[in-house]
Amino acid sequence: MLLRRTATLLLPFALGAAGLTTACVTDDDKGEEGELPDDGKLDSFRTPTNHGGIDFTTRVTSELTATEMFHTWDFTLSGDAAITLTTSKFYNSSRKVDTVLYLYKEGATGWGAYTARNDDYNGTVFSQLVRNLGAGHYRALVKGYTASTYGKFGLRAECSGAGCAPVVEDVCLLGATYGEFRDSEAFTTNSSAVWTSPEGHSPLELDQIVIAVQQSAHSDVTTAAEAFERVQDNEINVTERIGADHWLVAYEYGSGDNSYGAVFYGGTLELAASIRDGDLYECTLRTPLGGSALGETCSANSDCPSGAGIACRGIAGEVGVCASTADVPGEDAACTTTTDCAANLFCAGYSHGGGYCMPAWQLGTFAGTTTGALTDAGDRRDHVTAYGLATVDTDVVLHAAITHAAPTQLKVYLRNPIGTEQLAWDGTTAGQAAGSFTLDVPVGYSGDEPVNGTWTLRIVDATAGGTGSLTAWSLTIGSRWD
């Protein structure tokens, strides 16, 4: 669990190693504390119940029982910070459970002896520790004062200072090998199959097959049919796995004694990793590093500003956009152009003569990164991945700059992430003169098909003779919730 910074009212002093005591309640009044660690070390508490990380913004609760007498929570500081740990009653319960609170810091050889302890504070049987701490990994332990102290209790951890920012290790979330990804409990297998031919697969899947086989020595493969001919036994293992924020599709095959292939983000041609000799290379699905502002790219909700009403929207490939989940004033008002809408809204359906005002983040423009010569008497394909949108289309507008000696030979097609291909421009009827020209054309999708994922531009030159090039292209896509 990531730890978040929050403002805290701290006492103006640090406690001594024995913690706070009061004149009202003392250890002498209660007798000797039971179940003490024999040597002061955490492991002598006989396998505590570890609840994992503790959030600096949320109070946690648990219960002391005969079988769970010691409860622990962890936190990590990236630098100097002031920490307050406080036990309390279980919500509105009238029962006061006599707790003892211990603090540990992990060292090179483990947890070692506790660094601070407190029994009673502020005239109560509850516990509190206030400490100025440095960078490191820490553990709070709560136990009862005696072996027969049972009952439910609460624990709040508060943090103030630069060190409250989480320590994030940049690692590949797929693992180091294909086997680790295939077996990882962080993902759930949605489907698994062995494919032996191109038959029955979508255009996007055929493109994924080609790219996967190119990860081996067969980098010259250009069609799915060629790809199946090159792989061992003409078999490709295809496995879909679902994680917390990502849908992944792995294409894995044999080549000699080794394993090759690729892991794609579902619905895209974006590589999450390349499989070579069974290992994963060039992994792009990594630990979210945070620091994204509203409107900036993200890979998970934890990248976005903390607080209610902000989420990483429209994740495709490894990216989405930090966007507000709250309604925008003026949303759903009728419009014919975006000028009819209030601030931070656009006119969804503007390419079809108008519709309704929607949040501006649901409209995006995505530029193709590959350009160059068109194929004479063939077709050229280019791809772009749309992300950070809602779920289905309201507007799809193609922008392209093309030069050709005979534009009447050309037809331009656009394919969406689920493989629906539409004719965007027909040079045979457009009457376009030779030379350079631009397209700004709405493409007639249904208004109910997915938008986040890979879009494919296909320019077909039907006749030999006459050359040309694609010099720039992009898509402007409006979206809505399905």
Summary of the structure (lengths in Angstrom):
residues: 482
radius of gyration: 30.1
end to end distance: 31.1
largest distance: 101.1
contacts: 1607
relative contact order: 0.10
helix: 12%
strand: 43%
